[in-house]
């Protein structure tokens, strides 16, 4: 199992300045797990191994807030070694991730909020809690 210390990840010059509600994202990750891993790249500089964040700054900050100190490959992060020496492509991937995200429309948000407000199956009376 490949791991990375979260404090060894270099986060620099991010396009997005407003990270939004990290507390809310941390809570979601705590309850539902990390749905999409962050993206890292690594390269050698002199005698040092440099690990840089490519995409997932909000998720990275939420993991730190949760006290996660060790990132596990495929659970918390994915490698993109093809981006190691190409700053233009790293920035393009970060921008693409943020631009292509589609916000839910109001009807989808209402439906999602209604779904999360429903009681869990286990809390329903016996005849109704079977799948």
Protein Blocks (a to p, Z undefined) as FASTA:
>chain_A
ZZddfklpccehifblbgojmklmmmmmmmnopfbacddddddehjbccdddfbhplmmm
mmmmnopabdcehklpccdfklmmmmklmmmmmmmmmmmpccddfklmmmmmmmmmpccf
klpcfklmcZZ
